[in-house]
Amino acid sequence: MLGFRQNENQPDPAKENATLERRPRMSEPDKTGNRPPKLGETLFLSGLCLVCGIFPLLIGLGVISGNVKAGPAGRVLAVVAGFVFIFAGIMVFIRDRAGARNGEEIPATAPLFLRAAANIVSTTLVALFACVSSVIAFGPFFSPDMLPDMIRQMGAFGAAIFRILSGIFALIFWYAVFYLIRDKIRKHGAA
């Protein structure tokens, strides 16, 4: 009986191969619903990201007065956060116009400038996340002026852990940036 259950739970390769479908080409109609988004959907999502990024960017640049008490570090963080949203909107637009289906990579048949732009923007996005983590971990947020507020909000131990974790994330993100750049250079050199 126990041996029968084990065989019952094991997948049947013949059944799995029968259920696999060939993915349609971009010129063929997609029956699975996995299609590139329409232009209106792309513009809405991309525009929403741009609008979300404009406000912190303008606050960080001092164009709009904001309640930025963190001084220069807070302004830098606001500018970088604005750029994160702006570049995310640009990435959405590039991927959708290049023909990337939901959850898939940009097809190799997409124009070269769109594939190159997607590579540049994706690397820039990771670099912006690395900048945010770096400013939090190594920036002047823990200066004598800001430290009492941080300790009051998180406690001394919590502020130290937050800074250490941000430093670890900064190192991971910077490693990812250098890996992406090296990978793109190798692929370009091989082509």
Phi and psi restraints in degrees (value plus and minus 20) as a CYANA .aco file:
   2 LEU   PHI     -85.0   -45.0
   2 LEU   PSI     -61.1   -21.1
   3 GLY   PHI     -83.1   -43.1
   3 GLY   PSI     -54.3   -14.3
   4 PHE   PHI     -86.1   -46.1
   4 PHE   PSI     -59.5   -19.5
   5 ARG   PHI     -86.8   -46.8
   5 ARG   PSI     -58.4   -18.4
   6 GLN   PHI     -83.3   -43.3
   6 GLN   PSI     -62.2   -22.2
   7 ASN   PHI     -87.7   -47.7
   7 ASN   PSI     -52.3   -12.3
   8 GLU   PHI     -88.3   -48.3
   8 GLU   PSI     -54.7   -14.7
   9 ASN   PHI    -101.3   -61.3
   9 ASN   PSI     -36.7     3.3
  10 GLN   PHI     -96.5   -56.5
  10 GLN   PSI     119.0   159.0
  11 PRO   PHI     -89.7   -49.7
  11 PRO   PSI     125.1   165.1
  12 ASP   PHI    -111.9   -71.9
  12 ASP   PSI      93.0   133.0
  13 PRO   PHI     -79.2   -39.2
  13 PRO   PSI     -55.8   -15.8
  14 ALA   PHI     -86.1   -46.1
  14 ALA   PSI     -58.6   -18.6
  15 LYS   PHI     -89.8   -49.8
  15 LYS   PSI     -59.8   -19.8
  16 GLU   PHI     -84.5   -44.5
  16 GLU   PSI     -63.4   -23.4
  17 ASN   PHI     -85.6   -45.6
  17 ASN   PSI     -51.3   -11.3
  18 ALA   PHI     -91.3   -51.3
  18 ALA   PSI     -47.9    -7.9
  19 THR   PHI    -109.2   -69.2
  19 THR   PSI     -34.4     5.6
  20 LEU   PHI     -91.7   -51.7
  20 LEU   PSI     115.2   155.2
  21 GLU   PHI    -131.5   -91.5
  21 GLU   PSI     131.1   171.1
  22 ARG   PHI     -94.1   -54.1
  22 ARG   PSI     115.6   155.6
  23 ARG   PHI     -93.7   -53.7
  23 ARG   PSI     116.1   156.1
  24 PRO   PHI     -93.4   -53.4
  24 PRO   PSI     134.3   174.3
  25 ARG   PHI     -97.7   -57.7
  25 ARG   PSI     146.4   186.4
  26 MET   PHI     -82.6   -42.6
  26 MET   PSI     -49.0    -9.0
  27 SER   PHI     -99.5   -59.5
  27 SER   PSI     -37.8     2.2
  28 GLU   PHI    -109.3   -69.3
  28 GLU   PSI     130.2   170.2
  29 PRO   PHI     -87.3   -47.3
  29 PRO   PSI     122.3   162.3
  30 ASP   PHI    -117.5   -77.5
  30 ASP   PSI      98.7   138.7
  31 LYS   PHI    -110.7   -70.7
  31 LYS   PSI     -27.6    12.4
  32 THR   PHI    -111.2   -71.2
  32 THR   PSI     -28.3    11.7
  33 GLY   PHI      66.2   106.2
  33 GLY   PSI     -20.2    19.8
  34 ASN   PHI    -111.7   -71.7
  34 ASN   PSI      67.1   107.1
  35 ARG   PHI    -148.3  -108.3
  35 ARG   PSI     139.4   179.4
  36 PRO   PHI     -85.0   -45.0
  36 PRO   PSI     121.4   161.4
  37 PRO   PHI     -84.0   -44.0
  37 PRO   PSI     134.9   174.9
  38 LYS   PHI     -92.0   -52.0
  38 LYS   PSI     141.9   181.9
  39 LEU   PHI     -80.2   -40.2
  39 LEU   PSI     -59.5   -19.5
  40 GLY   PHI     -83.0   -43.0
  40 GLY   PSI     -61.3   -21.3
  41 GLU   PHI     -84.4   -44.4
  41 GLU   PSI     -62.5   -22.5
  42 THR   PHI     -83.1   -43.1
  42 THR   PSI     -67.1   -27.1
  43 LEU   PHI     -84.4   -44.4
  43 LEU   PSI     -57.3   -17.3
  44 PHE   PHI     -84.4   -44.4
  44 PHE   PSI     -71.9   -31.9
  45 LEU   PHI     -86.6   -46.6
  45 LEU   PSI     -61.8   -21.8
  46 SER   PHI     -85.1   -45.1
  46 SER   PSI     -63.5   -23.5
  47 GLY   PHI     -84.6   -44.6
  47 GLY   PSI     -56.9   -16.9
  48 LEU   PHI     -82.6   -42.6
  48 LEU   PSI     -63.1   -23.1
  49 CYS   PHI     -83.1   -43.1
  49 CYS   PSI     -61.9   -21.9
  50 LEU   PHI     -83.5   -43.5
  50 LEU   PSI     -63.4   -23.4
  51 VAL   PHI     -83.8   -43.8
  51 VAL   PSI     -61.5   -21.5
  52 CYS   PHI     -84.8   -44.8
  52 CYS   PSI     -47.5    -7.5
  53 GLY   PHI    -107.2   -67.2
  53 GLY   PSI     -44.9    -4.9
  54 ILE   PHI     -85.4   -45.4
  54 ILE   PSI     -61.9   -21.9
  55 PHE   PHI     -84.4   -44.4
  55 PHE   PSI     -71.0   -31.0
  56 PRO   PHI     -84.0   -44.0
  56 PRO   PSI     -52.7   -12.7
  57 LEU   PHI     -83.2   -43.2
  57 LEU   PSI     -67.0   -27.0
  58 LEU   PHI     -87.6   -47.6
  58 LEU   PSI     -54.7   -14.7
  59 ILE   PHI     -86.6   -46.6
  59 ILE   PSI     -64.1   -24.1
  60 GLY   PHI     -84.2   -44.2
  60 GLY   PSI     -54.6   -14.6
  61 LEU   PHI    -100.2   -60.2
  61 LEU   PSI     -30.2     9.8
  62 GLY   PHI      67.4   107.4
  62 GLY   PSI     -13.6    26.4
  63 VAL   PHI     -90.8   -50.8
  63 VAL   PSI     -62.2   -22.2
  64 ILE   PHI    -127.7   -87.7
  64 ILE   PSI     114.4   154.4
  65 SER   PHI     -96.3   -56.3
  65 SER   PSI     107.6   147.6
  66 GLY   PHI    -148.3  -108.3
  66 GLY   PSI     147.5   187.5
  67 ASN   PHI    -108.3   -68.3
  67 ASN   PSI      46.4    86.4
  68 VAL   PHI    -119.0   -79.0
  68 VAL   PSI      77.1   117.1
  69 LYS   PHI    -110.8   -70.8
  69 LYS   PSI     -26.6    13.4
  70 ALA   PHI    -100.6   -60.6
  70 ALA   PSI     -18.3    21.7
  71 GLY   PHI      53.0    93.0
  71 GLY   PSI    -167.6  -127.6
  72 PRO   PHI     -81.1   -41.1
  72 PRO   PSI     -56.2   -16.2
  73 ALA   PHI     -86.1   -46.1
  73 ALA   PSI     -59.0   -19.0
  74 GLY   PHI     -85.8   -45.8
  74 GLY   PSI     -57.5   -17.5
  75 ARG   PHI     -87.6   -47.6
  75 ARG   PSI     -62.1   -22.1
  76 VAL   PHI     -82.3   -42.3
  76 VAL   PSI     -62.9   -22.9
  77 LEU   PHI     -83.8   -43.8
  77 LEU   PSI     -58.6   -18.6
  78 ALA   PHI     -86.0   -46.0
  78 ALA   PSI     -61.3   -21.3
  79 VAL   PHI     -83.2   -43.2
  79 VAL   PSI     -66.4   -26.4
  80 VAL   PHI     -85.2   -45.2
  80 VAL   PSI     -60.5   -20.5
  81 ALA   PHI     -82.9   -42.9
  81 ALA   PSI     -59.3   -19.3
  82 GLY   PHI     -82.4   -42.4
  82 GLY   PSI     -62.6   -22.6
  83 PHE   PHI     -85.5   -45.5
  83 PHE   PSI     -52.8   -12.8
  84 VAL   PHI     -79.3   -39.3
  84 VAL   PSI     -67.6   -27.6
  85 PHE   PHI     -87.4   -47.4
  85 PHE   PSI     -59.9   -19.9
  86 ILE   PHI     -84.0   -44.0
  86 ILE   PSI     -66.0   -26.0
  87 PHE   PHI     -88.7   -48.7
  87 PHE   PSI     -51.0   -11.0
  88 ALA   PHI     -84.9   -44.9
  88 ALA   PSI     -60.0   -20.0
  89 GLY   PHI     -83.9   -43.9
  89 GLY   PSI     -60.6   -20.6
  90 ILE   PHI     -84.0   -44.0
  90 ILE   PSI     -61.0   -21.0
  91 MET   PHI     -83.8   -43.8
  91 MET   PSI     -61.2   -21.2
  92 VAL   PHI     -79.4   -39.4
  92 VAL   PSI     -65.8   -25.8
  93 PHE   PHI     -83.7   -43.7
  93 PHE   PSI     -66.3   -26.3
  94 ILE   PHI     -82.2   -42.2
  94 ILE   PSI     -68.2   -28.2
  95 ARG   PHI     -81.8   -41.8
  95 ARG   PSI     -63.5   -23.5
  96 ASP   PHI     -88.2   -48.2
  96 ASP   PSI     -60.4   -20.4
  97 ARG   PHI     -93.1   -53.1
  97 ARG   PSI     -43.2    -3.2
  98 ALA   PHI    -100.1   -60.1
  98 ALA   PSI     -28.9    11.1
  99 GLY   PHI      75.2   115.2
  99 GLY   PSI      -3.3    36.7
 100 ALA   PHI     -89.2   -49.2
 100 ALA   PSI     107.1   147.1
 101 ARG   PHI     -99.9   -59.9
 101 ARG   PSI     143.5   183.5
 102 ASN   PHI     -76.2   -36.2
 102 ASN   PSI     102.3   142.3
 103 GLY   PHI      56.3    96.3
 103 GLY   PSI      -9.1    30.9
 104 GLU   PHI    -141.7  -101.7
 104 GLU   PSI     148.6   188.6
 105 GLU   PHI     -97.4   -57.4
 105 GLU   PSI     146.2   186.2
 106 ILE   PHI     -89.2   -49.2
 106 ILE   PSI     111.4   151.4
 107 PRO   PHI     -85.8   -45.8
 107 PRO   PSI     132.4   172.4
 108 ALA   PHI     -87.1   -47.1
 108 ALA   PSI     -37.3     2.7
 109 THR   PHI    -104.5   -64.5
 109 THR   PSI     -23.5    16.5
 110 ALA   PHI     -88.0   -48.0
 110 ALA   PSI     133.6   173.6
 111 PRO   PHI     -77.2   -37.2
 111 PRO   PSI     126.0   166.0
 112 LEU   PHI     -79.5   -39.5
 112 LEU   PSI     -60.5   -20.5
 113 PHE   PHI     -86.0   -46.0
 113 PHE   PSI     -51.7   -11.7
 114 LEU   PHI     -92.3   -52.3
 114 LEU   PSI     -60.0   -20.0
 115 ARG   PHI     -86.1   -46.1
 115 ARG   PSI     -61.2   -21.2
 116 ALA   PHI     -86.0   -46.0
 116 ALA   PSI     -61.6   -21.6
 117 ALA   PHI     -83.1   -43.1
 117 ALA   PSI     -59.8   -19.8
 118 ALA   PHI     -83.8   -43.8
 118 ALA   PSI     -59.5   -19.5
 119 ASN   PHI     -84.4   -44.4
 119 ASN   PSI     -64.1   -24.1
 120 ILE   PHI     -85.7   -45.7
 120 ILE   PSI     -65.8   -25.8
 121 VAL   PHI     -88.0   -48.0
 121 VAL   PSI     -58.8   -18.8
 122 SER   PHI     -85.2   -45.2
 122 SER   PSI     -60.6   -20.6
 123 THR   PHI     -85.4   -45.4
 123 THR   PSI     -59.8   -19.8
 124 THR   PHI     -83.9   -43.9
 124 THR   PSI     -59.5   -19.5
 125 LEU   PHI     -81.6   -41.6
 125 LEU   PSI     -64.4   -24.4
 126 VAL   PHI     -84.6   -44.6
 126 VAL   PSI     -58.6   -18.6
 127 ALA   PHI     -85.1   -45.1
 127 ALA   PSI     -57.0   -17.0
 128 LEU   PHI     -86.2   -46.2
 128 LEU   PSI     -60.3   -20.3
 129 PHE   PHI     -83.2   -43.2
 129 PHE   PSI     -57.5   -17.5
 130 ALA   PHI     -83.6   -43.6
 130 ALA   PSI     -58.7   -18.7
 131 CYS   PHI     -85.3   -45.3
 131 CYS   PSI     -63.2   -23.2
 132 VAL   PHI     -80.0   -40.0
 132 VAL   PSI     -68.3   -28.3
 133 SER   PHI     -83.8   -43.8
 133 SER   PSI     -57.4   -17.4
 134 SER   PHI     -87.3   -47.3
 134 SER   PSI     -62.7   -22.7
 135 VAL   PHI     -84.5   -44.5
 135 VAL   PSI     -59.5   -19.5
 136 ILE   PHI     -88.3   -48.3
 136 ILE   PSI     -63.0   -23.0
 137 ALA   PHI     -96.4   -56.4
 137 ALA   PSI     -65.3   -25.3
 138 PHE   PHI    -131.7   -91.7
 138 PHE   PSI     -22.4    17.6
 139 GLY   PHI    -100.7   -60.7
 139 GLY   PSI    -198.1  -158.1
 140 PRO   PHI    -101.2   -61.2
 140 PRO   PSI       1.1    41.1
 141 PHE   PHI     -85.5   -45.5
 141 PHE   PSI     -42.8    -2.8
 142 PHE   PHI    -123.1   -83.1
 142 PHE   PSI       9.3    49.3
 143 SER   PHI     -92.6   -52.6
 143 SER   PSI     144.6   184.6
 144 PRO   PHI     -78.2   -38.2
 144 PRO   PSI     -47.0    -7.0
 145 ASP   PHI     -92.4   -52.4
 145 ASP   PSI     -59.4   -19.4
 146 MET   PHI    -111.3   -71.3
 146 MET   PSI     -43.0    -3.0
 147 LEU   PHI     -79.5   -39.5
 147 LEU   PSI     -61.8   -21.8
 148 PRO   PHI     -79.5   -39.5
 148 PRO   PSI     -58.4   -18.4
 149 ASP   PHI     -86.6   -46.6
 149 ASP   PSI     -61.4   -21.4
 150 MET   PHI     -84.2   -44.2
 150 MET   PSI     -63.4   -23.4
 151 ILE   PHI     -87.0   -47.0
 151 ILE   PSI     -58.0   -18.0
 152 ARG   PHI     -85.3   -45.3
 152 ARG   PSI     -59.3   -19.3
 153 GLN   PHI     -99.5   -59.5
 153 GLN   PSI     -58.9   -18.9
 154 MET   PHI    -135.3   -95.3
 154 MET   PSI     -35.4     4.6
 155 GLY   PHI      65.2   105.2
 155 GLY   PSI     138.7   178.7
 156 ALA   PHI     -83.3   -43.3
 156 ALA   PSI     -62.8   -22.8
 157 PHE   PHI     -87.7   -47.7
 157 PHE   PSI     -62.2   -22.2
 158 GLY   PHI     -83.2   -43.2
 158 GLY   PSI     -60.8   -20.8
 159 ALA   PHI     -84.6   -44.6
 159 ALA   PSI     -59.9   -19.9
 160 ALA   PHI     -86.9   -46.9
 160 ALA   PSI     -63.3   -23.3
 161 ILE   PHI     -83.8   -43.8
 161 ILE   PSI     -61.8   -21.8
 162 PHE   PHI     -80.0   -40.0
 162 PHE   PSI     -62.9   -22.9
 163 ARG   PHI     -87.7   -47.7
 163 ARG   PSI     -60.7   -20.7
 164 ILE   PHI     -84.7   -44.7
 164 ILE   PSI     -65.7   -25.7
 165 LEU   PHI     -83.0   -43.0
 165 LEU   PSI     -59.9   -19.9
 166 SER   PHI     -83.9   -43.9
 166 SER   PSI     -57.5   -17.5
 167 GLY   PHI     -84.8   -44.8
 167 GLY   PSI     -60.7   -20.7
 168 ILE   PHI     -83.9   -43.9
 168 ILE   PSI     -65.3   -25.3
 169 PHE   PHI     -83.0   -43.0
 169 PHE   PSI     -57.9   -17.9
 170 ALA   PHI     -81.0   -41.0
 170 ALA   PSI     -64.5   -24.5
 171 LEU   PHI     -84.1   -44.1
 171 LEU   PSI     -60.4   -20.4
 172 ILE   PHI     -84.6   -44.6
 172 ILE   PSI     -64.1   -24.1
 173 PHE   PHI     -85.6   -45.6
 173 PHE   PSI     -61.1   -21.1
 174 TRP   PHI     -85.8   -45.8
 174 TRP   PSI     -57.4   -17.4
 175 TYR   PHI     -81.2   -41.2
 175 TYR   PSI     -62.5   -22.5
 176 ALA   PHI     -82.7   -42.7
 176 ALA   PSI     -58.8   -18.8
 177 VAL   PHI     -82.1   -42.1
 177 VAL   PSI     -68.9   -28.9
 178 PHE   PHI     -85.5   -45.5
 178 PHE   PSI     -56.4   -16.4
 179 TYR   PHI     -84.6   -44.6
 179 TYR   PSI     -64.8   -24.8
 180 LEU   PHI     -81.8   -41.8
 180 LEU   PSI     -63.2   -23.2
 181 ILE   PHI     -83.4   -43.4
 181 ILE   PSI     -66.9   -26.9
 182 ARG   PHI     -81.8   -41.8
 182 ARG   PSI     -61.0   -21.0
 183 ASP   PHI     -84.3   -44.3
 183 ASP   PSI     -62.6   -22.6
 184 LYS   PHI     -87.1   -47.1
 184 LYS   PSI     -57.5   -17.5
 185 ILE   PHI     -86.4   -46.4
 185 ILE   PSI     -62.2   -22.2
 186 ARG   PHI     -84.0   -44.0
 186 ARG   PSI     -63.7   -23.7
 187 LYS   PHI     -84.5   -44.5
 187 LYS   PSI     -58.2   -18.2
 188 HIS   PHI     -87.8   -47.8
 188 HIS   PSI     -59.2   -19.2
 189 GLY   PHI     -87.7   -47.7
 189 GLY   PSI     -52.8   -12.8
 190 ALA   PHI     -95.5   -55.5
 190 ALA   PSI     -46.4    -6.4
